[in-house]
């Protein structure tokens, strides 16, 4: 991989927050250790905490040690990397911090005698986006240092992009008044995961699969994003957002596009077109029909086993008992959907999507379930048996194809045999944020969502939200922590004569 040569300055708004500690800073540090970052770069943390730069660097170092558990911290590497870290104290809704940031960035320009490209990363809760964008515009930080340098300025925005269709449109209009579309990078980190990127290569790089990728051969698709943890410290954010907005509107639909899209060629806009076309082809669920196609849930108390033996059982709290959560909250922590596409290739093929917190285990998997063999050569022996292609996104990254074969023995019995590809354990997979940050700095928007895709996803989600409003107050909690979710999700797929593969 070629090393980046152009210097840059990245201003991270919300630099003391969870996202920067867990994801952004470790990803930047990894890129540095791999000798990918340019010789000259500047990382400016913008936050309201009254930190000195020394205290801020210590804070980030502790975060690296705590969250980047795959590596032992190399003190010398960290010290060299930390020389490029700076801090700007400021409230997002007060102009003072932005004005001081202007002076700080001017020092970098003066040092290099050039207009250093600027990347503004909004690693804050979504309700802070508008005020930050307002001050970026008013102070002209968004315009670079002048002389037409705004073309090198980019803004990176974390999902969720708004909390409703109206909110998303409002945010998009605000972005559009300040930046051009080619300057806007909307991140959904699931698109940066290695196995997700491998789906297209697997489909189109192997002649045996592309001809089968349609309604004629595929029975249905299952996509599961299971989280074993609860909301932990994110109660304030999660309240009123819920699984539908937090996960379904972005991650689940993005994984679906990876399976359903059919780009004509491999190029930035062709791939973005293909993703947007899939989301735009989702058959809308009428509010009054939501109960037929969508199940929501909230976890209550449950018991999990740590290790072996009853002595290691741990009781887990329900969502309503978590910190910063309303004791009477009706926010959903689980959602399952049956999605249909208005497209000849996928007509009649259901996509079953589900995600939830405090499930049995942490897992992200896409399962493409093929139809039963047409030739009834073996009578009832193959009934109910079929091929399944699984893309294991995490934690055990790889691809598995189950094929049917005769058991060894003197009678004709058949079983499912796995043919598996796994990433070698000695090969360290790049983190999703490494790929996305690198692509952003290179100006490659392939793995970033476009405004038409975001708007189409919110149109679909908003009708579900309206349907829930018609239903009234849900009967929460309706699944125990440590399970696979509410009974309604099982019924959602079983009423179609199918079943969840992960159970």
C-alpha positions as CSV (number, residue, x, y, z in Angstrom):
1,X,0.0,0.0,0.0
2,X,1.4,3.4,-1.0
3,X,2.1,5.8,1.8
4,X,0.1,9.0,1.8
5,X,2.3,11.9,0.9
6,X,0.1,15.0,1.3
7,X,0.0,16.5,4.9
8,X,-3.4,16.9,6.6
9,X,-5.0,18.2,9.7
10,X,-7.9,16.3,11.2
11,X,-10.1,18.1,13.7
12,X,-12.1,15.6,15.7
13,X,-15.2,17.1,17.4
14,X,-16.1,15.1,20.5
15,X,-12.5,14.0,20.9
16,X,-13.0,12.8,24.5
17,X,-16.0,10.7,23.6
18,X,-16.4,7.0,23.3
19,X,-16.0,6.8,19.5
20,X,-12.7,8.5,19.4
21,X,-11.3,6.5,22.3
22,X,-12.5,3.1,21.0
23,X,-12.2,3.5,17.2
24,X,-10.8,6.6,15.6
25,X,-7.6,7.2,17.6
26,X,-6.6,3.5,17.6
27,X,-7.3,3.4,13.8
28,X,-5.1,6.4,13.2
29,X,-2.4,5.0,15.4
30,X,-2.5,1.7,13.5
31,X,-2.2,3.6,10.2
32,X,0.8,5.4,11.6
33,X,2.5,2.2,12.8
34,X,2.0,0.7,9.3
35,X,3.8,3.7,7.9
36,X,0.8,4.8,5.9
37,X,0.3,8.3,7.3
38,X,2.3,11.1,5.6
39,X,5.4,12.5,7.3
40,X,3.5,15.6,8.3
41,X,0.1,15.4,9.9
42,X,-1.8,17.1,12.7
43,X,-4.7,15.6,14.8
44,X,-6.6,18.2,16.8
45,X,-9.1,17.1,19.4
46,X,-12.0,19.5,20.0
47,X,-13.9,19.0,23.2
48,X,-15.5,21.0,26.1
49,X,-13.3,19.4,28.8
50,X,-10.7,21.7,30.3
51,X,-7.7,19.7,29.4
52,X,-4.1,20.8,28.6
53,X,-2.5,19.0,25.7
54,X,-0.4,17.0,28.1
55,X,-3.5,15.8,29.9
56,X,-5.3,15.1,26.6
57,X,-2.4,13.0,25.3
58,X,-2.3,11.0,28.6
59,X,-6.1,10.5,28.3
60,X,-5.7,9.1,24.7
61,X,-2.8,6.9,25.7
62,X,-4.9,5.3,28.5
63,X,-7.6,4.8,25.9
64,X,-5.2,3.0,23.6
65,X,-4.1,0.7,26.4
66,X,-7.7,0.0,27.4
67,X,-9.4,-0.5,24.1
68,X,-6.7,-1.6,21.7
69,X,-6.1,-5.0,23.4
70,X,-4.8,-6.7,20.3
71,X,-1.4,-4.9,20.7
72,X,1.0,-4.1,23.5
73,X,1.7,-0.4,23.4
74,X,5.1,0.5,22.1
75,X,6.1,3.6,24.1
76,X,8.5,4.9,21.5
77,X,6.0,4.6,18.7
78,X,3.4,6.3,20.8
79,X,5.7,9.2,21.8
80,X,6.4,9.8,18.1
81,X,2.8,9.6,17.1
82,X,1.7,11.8,20.0
83,X,3.9,14.7,18.8
84,X,1.2,15.2,16.1
85,X,-1.7,15.4,18.6
86,X,-3.1,18.8,19.7
87,X,-6.0,19.9,21.8
88,X,-8.6,22.6,21.5
89,X,-11.0,23.2,24.4
90,X,-14.3,24.6,23.4
91,X,-18.1,24.3,23.6
92,X,-19.8,23.2,20.4
93,X,-22.3,26.0,20.7
94,X,-19.9,28.8,21.5
95,X,-17.8,30.5,18.9
96,X,-14.6,31.0,21.1
97,X,-13.3,27.5,20.6
98,X,-13.7,27.8,16.8
99,X,-11.9,31.1,16.7
100,X,-9.0,29.6,18.6
101,X,-9.0,26.6,16.3
102,X,-8.6,29.0,13.3
103,X,-5.4,30.3,14.9
104,X,-4.1,26.8,15.6
105,X,-4.7,25.6,12.1
106,X,-3.0,28.8,10.7
107,X,0.1,27.8,12.7
108,X,0.2,24.4,10.8
109,X,-0.2,26.2,7.5
110,X,2.6,28.6,8.4
111,X,4.8,25.8,9.5
112,X,4.5,23.9,6.1
113,X,4.1,27.1,4.1
114,X,1.0,25.7,2.5
115,X,-2.8,25.4,2.9
116,X,-2.9,22.0,4.7
117,X,-6.0,19.9,3.7
118,X,-8.6,19.9,6.5
119,X,-10.7,17.0,7.6
120,X,-13.5,17.7,10.1
121,X,-14.7,14.6,11.9
122,X,-18.1,14.8,13.7
123,X,-17.7,12.2,16.4
124,X,-20.4,13.7,18.5
125,X,-24.1,12.7,19.1
126,X,-26.2,13.6,16.0
127,X,-28.0,16.4,17.8
128,X,-24.7,18.4,17.8
129,X,-24.1,18.2,14.1
130,X,-26.1,21.2,13.1
131,X,-24.5,23.6,15.6
132,X,-21.0,22.4,14.6
133,X,-21.7,22.8,10.9
134,X,-23.2,26.3,11.6
135,X,-19.9,27.5,13.3
136,X,-17.7,25.8,10.7
137,X,-19.6,27.9,8.1
138,X,-19.8,31.2,10.0
139,X,-16.1,31.2,11.0
140,X,-15.1,30.0,7.5
141,X,-13.1,27.1,8.9
142,X,-14.9,25.0,6.3
143,X,-13.2,27.1,3.5
144,X,-9.7,26.1,4.3
145,X,-7.0,28.8,4.5
146,X,-8.2,30.5,1.3
147,X,-6.9,30.5,-2.3
148,X,-9.4,27.9,-3.4
149,X,-8.3,25.4,-0.7
150,X,-11.8,24.5,0.2
151,X,-11.6,21.7,-2.4
152,X,-9.2,20.0,-0.1
153,X,-11.6,20.3,2.9
154,X,-13.8,17.3,3.9
155,X,-16.4,16.6,6.5
156,X,-16.8,13.1,7.9
157,X,-20.2,12.4,9.5
158,X,-21.1,9.4,11.7
159,X,-24.4,7.6,11.4
160,X,-27.2,7.9,12.3
161,X,-27.7,10.7,9.8
162,X,-30.5,12.4,11.7
163,X,-33.3,10.7,13.7
164,X,-36.1,10.9,11.1
165,X,-36.7,11.5,7.4
166,X,-37.4,15.2,8.1
167,X,-34.3,15.5,10.4
168,X,-32.1,13.8,7.7
169,X,-33.3,16.1,5.0
170,X,-32.6,19.1,7.3
171,X,-29.1,17.9,8.0
172,X,-28.5,17.2,4.4
173,X,-29.6,20.7,3.4
174,X,-27.2,22.1,6.0
175,X,-24.3,20.0,4.7
176,X,-25.2,21.0,1.1
177,X,-25.0,24.8,1.9
178,X,-21.5,24.4,3.2
179,X,-19.9,21.5,1.3
180,X,-20.2,19.9,-2.1
181,X,-21.2,16.3,-2.2
182,X,-17.7,15.2,-3.1
183,X,-16.5,16.8,0.2
184,X,-19.0,14.9,2.4
185,X,-18.2,11.4,3.8
186,X,-21.1,9.7,5.6
187,X,-19.7,6.8,7.5
188,X,-21.3,3.4,8.2
189,X,-18.4,1.4,9.5
190,X,-19.9,-1.9,8.5
191,X,-19.1,-1.1,4.9
192,X,-15.4,-1.0,5.9
193,X,-15.4,-4.5,7.4
194,X,-13.1,-6.9,5.5
195,X,-15.7,-9.7,5.0
196,X,-18.3,-7.2,3.8
197,X,-15.9,-5.9,1.2
198,X,-15.2,-9.5,0.2
199,X,-18.8,-10.2,-0.8
200,X,-18.6,-8.6,-4.2
201,X,-15.3,-10.3,-4.9
202,X,-16.7,-13.6,-3.9
203,X,-19.8,-13.2,-6.1
204,X,-18.2,-11.9,-9.2
205,X,-14.8,-13.6,-8.9
206,X,-16.3,-17.1,-9.0
207,X,-18.3,-18.2,-12.0
208,X,-20.3,-20.7,-10.0
209,X,-22.1,-18.0,-7.9
210,X,-23.1,-15.1,-10.1
211,X,-25.6,-17.1,-12.3
212,X,-27.3,-18.3,-9.1
213,X,-27.6,-14.9,-7.5
214,X,-31.3,-14.4,-8.1
215,X,-34.9,-15.4,-7.2
216,X,-34.7,-18.5,-9.4
217,X,-32.2,-20.2,-7.0
218,X,-32.2,-18.2,-3.7
219,X,-35.0,-18.9,-1.3
220,X,-34.3,-16.2,1.2
221,X,-31.6,-14.2,3.0
222,X,-31.0,-13.9,6.8
223,X,-29.0,-11.1,8.3
224,X,-28.2,-11.0,12.0
225,X,-26.3,-8.4,14.0
226,X,-26.3,-9.7,17.6
227,X,-24.8,-7.8,20.5
228,X,-24.2,-9.5,23.8
229,X,-23.7,-6.2,25.6
230,X,-26.5,-3.8,26.8
231,X,-26.4,-0.1,26.3
232,X,-23.7,0.3,29.0
233,X,-22.8,4.0,29.2
234,X,-24.8,5.1,26.2
235,X,-28.2,5.3,27.9
236,X,-28.5,9.1,27.2
237,X,-27.9,8.6,23.5
238,X,-29.9,5.4,23.1
239,X,-33.1,6.6,24.7
240,X,-35.5,7.8,22.0
241,X,-33.3,6.4,19.3
242,X,-33.6,2.6,19.6
243,X,-32.5,-0.3,17.5
244,X,-34.6,0.7,14.5
245,X,-32.9,4.1,14.0
246,X,-29.5,3.1,15.4
247,X,-28.9,-0.2,13.6
248,X,-31.7,-1.1,11.1
249,X,-31.6,2.2,9.2
250,X,-27.9,1.9,8.6
251,X,-26.1,-1.3,9.4
252,X,-28.8,-3.9,8.5
253,X,-29.8,-2.1,5.3
254,X,-26.2,-1.7,4.3
255,X,-25.5,-5.4,4.7
256,X,-28.6,-6.1,2.7
257,X,-27.3,-3.9,-0.2
258,X,-24.1,-5.9,-0.3
259,X,-26.1,-9.0,-1.1
260,X,-28.8,-7.5,-3.3
261,X,-26.9,-5.0,-5.4
262,X,-25.7,-5.7,-8.9
263,X,-23.3,-3.0,-10.2
264,X,-22.4,-2.9,-13.9
265,X,-18.7,-2.3,-13.1
266,X,-16.4,-1.6,-10.2
267,X,-16.3,2.2,-9.9
268,X,-17.1,4.6,-7.1
269,X,-20.3,6.0,-8.5
270,X,-21.5,2.7,-10.0
271,X,-21.2,1.0,-6.6
272,X,-22.9,3.9,-4.8
273,X,-25.7,3.9,-7.5
274,X,-26.2,0.2,-7.0
275,X,-26.5,0.5,-3.2
276,X,-29.0,3.4,-3.5
277,X,-31.0,1.5,-6.1
278,X,-31.5,-1.5,-3.7
279,X,-32.6,0.7,-0.8
280,X,-34.9,2.7,-3.2
281,X,-36.5,-0.6,-4.3
282,X,-37.6,-1.7,-0.8
283,X,-41.3,-2.4,-0.7
284,X,-42.8,0.2,1.7
285,X,-44.5,-1.2,4.8
286,X,-47.8,0.6,5.4
287,X,-48.1,1.8,9.0
288,X,-51.2,-0.4,9.5
289,X,-49.3,-3.5,8.3
290,X,-46.2,-3.1,10.5
291,X,-47.2,-6.0,12.8
292,X,-47.0,-8.4,9.8
293,X,-43.5,-7.4,8.9
294,X,-41.8,-6.0,11.9
295,X,-41.2,-7.1,15.5
296,X,-39.8,-4.9,18.2
297,X,-38.5,-5.9,21.6
298,X,-36.8,-4.7,24.8
299,X,-34.6,-6.8,27.0
300,X,-35.5,-7.5,30.6
301,X,-33.5,-9.2,33.3
302,X,-31.8,-12.4,32.4
303,X,-29.1,-14.8,33.4
304,X,-25.9,-15.6,31.6
305,X,-23.2,-18.3,32.2
306,X,-19.6,-17.2,32.5
307,X,-17.4,-20.2,31.9
308,X,-18.5,-23.6,33.3
309,X,-20.7,-24.4,36.2
310,X,-23.7,-22.9,37.9
311,X,-21.5,-20.9,40.3
312,X,-20.5,-18.6,37.4
313,X,-24.0,-17.5,36.5
314,X,-24.5,-13.7,36.3
315,X,-27.8,-11.9,36.5
316,X,-28.1,-9.1,34.0
317,X,-30.2,-6.0,34.4
318,X,-33.1,-5.1,32.2
319,X,-32.9,-2.1,29.9
320,X,-35.1,-0.1,32.1
321,X,-32.6,-0.6,34.9
322,X,-29.6,0.7,33.0
323,X,-28.0,4.1,33.7
324,X,-29.6,7.2,32.2
325,X,-32.6,5.1,31.0
326,X,-36.2,6.0,31.9
327,X,-37.6,3.3,34.2
328,X,-40.7,3.3,32.1
329,X,-38.9,3.5,28.8
330,X,-40.5,2.1,25.6
331,X,-37.4,2.4,23.5
332,X,-36.8,-0.8,21.6
333,X,-33.5,-2.7,22.0
334,X,-34.4,-5.3,19.4
335,X,-36.0,-5.2,15.9
336,X,-36.6,-7.9,13.3
337,X,-37.9,-7.2,9.8
338,X,-39.2,-9.0,6.8
339,X,-38.1,-6.9,3.8
340,X,-39.1,-7.4,0.2
341,X,-37.6,-5.7,-2.9
342,X,-39.5,-4.4,-5.9
343,X,-37.0,-5.8,-8.4
344,X,-37.3,-8.6,-11.0
345,X,-34.1,-10.3,-9.7
346,X,-35.4,-10.5,-6.1
347,X,-39.2,-10.6,-6.6
348,X,-40.6,-12.8,-3.8
349,X,-37.3,-13.4,-2.0
350,X,-37.6,-12.2,1.6
351,X,-34.7,-10.7,3.5
352,X,-35.1,-11.4,7.2
353,X,-33.2,-8.8,9.2
354,X,-32.7,-8.7,12.9
355,X,-30.5,-6.9,15.5
356,X,-30.6,-6.6,19.2
357,X,-28.8,-5.9,22.4
358,X,-28.2,-8.4,25.2
359,X,-28.6,-11.3,22.9
360,X,-27.1,-14.7,23.5
361,X,-23.8,-13.8,21.8
362,X,-22.0,-11.2,19.8
363,X,-22.2,-12.2,16.1
364,X,-22.8,-10.6,12.7
365,X,-23.7,-13.0,9.9
366,X,-25.3,-13.0,6.5
367,X,-26.8,-16.3,5.4
368,X,-27.9,-16.8,1.8
369,X,-30.3,-19.8,1.8
370,X,-30.7,-21.5,-1.6
371,X,-33.7,-23.4,-2.7
372,X,-34.1,-27.2,-2.3
373,X,-32.7,-29.3,-5.2
374,X,-35.1,-29.4,-8.1
375,X,-34.3,-32.9,-9.2
376,X,-36.0,-35.2,-6.7
377,X,-33.5,-38.0,-7.4
378,X,-33.3,-39.1,-3.8
379,X,-36.9,-38.7,-2.9
380,X,-37.5,-37.5,0.6
381,X,-33.9,-37.8,1.7
382,X,-33.1,-34.2,0.7
383,X,-36.4,-32.7,1.8
384,X,-35.8,-29.8,4.1
385,X,-32.1,-29.7,3.2
386,X,-30.5,-27.0,1.2
387,X,-27.2,-25.2,0.5
388,X,-26.4,-22.2,2.7
389,X,-23.7,-19.6,2.0
390,X,-22.7,-17.8,5.2
391,X,-20.7,-14.6,5.3
392,X,-19.3,-14.5,8.9
393,X,-18.7,-10.8,9.4
394,X,-17.6,-11.1,13.0
395,X,-16.2,-12.4,15.3
396,X,-14.9,-15.4,13.4
397,X,-14.4,-13.8,10.0
398,X,-14.8,-16.0,7.0
399,X,-17.1,-17.6,4.4
400,X,-18.8,-21.0,4.8
401,X,-20.7,-22.9,2.1
402,X,-22.7,-25.9,3.3
403,X,-23.1,-28.7,0.7
404,X,-25.2,-31.9,0.9
405,X,-23.3,-35.2,0.6
406,X,-23.9,-38.8,1.4
407,X,-22.7,-40.0,4.7
408,X,-20.0,-42.7,4.8
409,X,-21.8,-46.0,5.4
410,X,-23.8,-48.8,3.8
411,X,-27.1,-46.9,3.7
412,X,-28.2,-43.8,1.8
413,X,-28.2,-41.0,4.4
414,X,-27.3,-37.5,3.6
415,X,-25.8,-34.7,5.7
416,X,-24.7,-31.1,5.4
417,X,-21.0,-30.7,5.0
418,X,-19.2,-27.3,5.5
419,X,-16.7,-25.9,3.0
420,X,-15.0,-23.1,4.9
421,X,-12.7,-20.2,4.1
422,X,-11.4,-18.4,7.2
423,X,-8.9,-15.6,7.5
424,X,-5.6,-17.0,8.7
425,X,-5.1,-16.4,12.4
426,X,-1.7,-15.0,11.8
427,X,-3.2,-12.4,9.4
428,X,-4.4,-9.4,11.3
429,X,-7.4,-7.9,9.7
430,X,-7.5,-4.1,9.3
431,X,-10.1,-2.4,11.4
432,X,-13.0,-1.0,9.6
433,X,-12.1,2.6,10.6
434,X,-8.6,2.1,9.3
435,X,-10.0,1.5,5.8
436,X,-12.6,4.3,6.0
437,X,-10.2,6.9,7.3
438,X,-7.6,6.0,4.7
439,X,-10.2,6.1,1.9
440,X,-11.5,9.4,3.2
441,X,-8.0,10.9,3.1
442,X,-7.4,9.5,-0.4
443,X,-10.7,11.0,-1.6
444,X,-12.3,7.6,-2.3
445,X,-16.0,7.7,-1.6
446,X,-16.8,4.1,-2.6
447,X,-17.5,2.9,0.9
448,X,-19.4,6.0,2.0
449,X,-23.2,6.5,1.7
450,X,-24.7,9.1,-0.6
451,X,-27.6,11.4,0.2
452,X,-30.1,9.6,-2.0
453,X,-29.4,6.3,-0.3
454,X,-29.8,7.9,3.2
455,X,-33.1,9.5,2.2
456,X,-34.5,6.3,0.8
457,X,-33.6,4.4,4.0
458,X,-35.3,7.0,6.1
459,X,-38.5,6.9,4.0
460,X,-38.7,3.1,4.7
461,X,-37.9,3.4,8.4
462,X,-40.3,6.4,9.0
463,X,-43.3,4.3,7.9
464,X,-42.4,1.7,10.5
465,X,-42.1,4.4,13.2
466,X,-45.6,5.6,12.3
467,X,-46.9,2.1,12.5
468,X,-45.6,1.7,16.0
469,X,-47.3,5.0,17.0
470,X,-50.6,3.5,15.8
471,X,-50.0,0.4,17.9
472,X,-49.7,2.3,21.1
473,X,-47.6,1.3,24.1
474,X,-45.7,-1.9,23.6
475,X,-45.6,-4.7,26.2
476,X,-42.0,-4.3,27.3
477,X,-39.8,-5.9,28.4
478,X,-40.6,-9.0,26.1
479,X,-37.3,-10.9,26.0
480,X,-34.8,-11.9,28.7
481,X,-31.2,-10.7,28.5
482,X,-29.1,-13.5,27.2
483,X,-31.7,-14.9,24.7
484,X,-32.1,-14.6,21.0
485,X,-34.9,-12.0,21.3
486,X,-38.7,-11.9,21.6
487,X,-40.9,-14.8,20.6
488,X,-42.5,-12.7,17.9
489,X,-39.3,-12.7,15.9
490,X,-39.4,-16.5,15.8
491,X,-43.0,-16.4,14.6
492,X,-42.1,-13.7,12.0
493,X,-40.0,-16.2,10.1
494,X,-41.7,-19.5,11.0
495,X,-45.1,-18.4,9.7
496,X,-43.4,-18.5,6.3
497,X,-42.2,-22.1,6.8
498,X,-38.6,-21.0,7.6
499,X,-36.5,-20.7,10.7
500,X,-33.6,-18.7,12.0
501,X,-30.3,-20.5,11.5
502,X,-28.7,-18.8,14.5
503,X,-30.7,-20.0,17.5
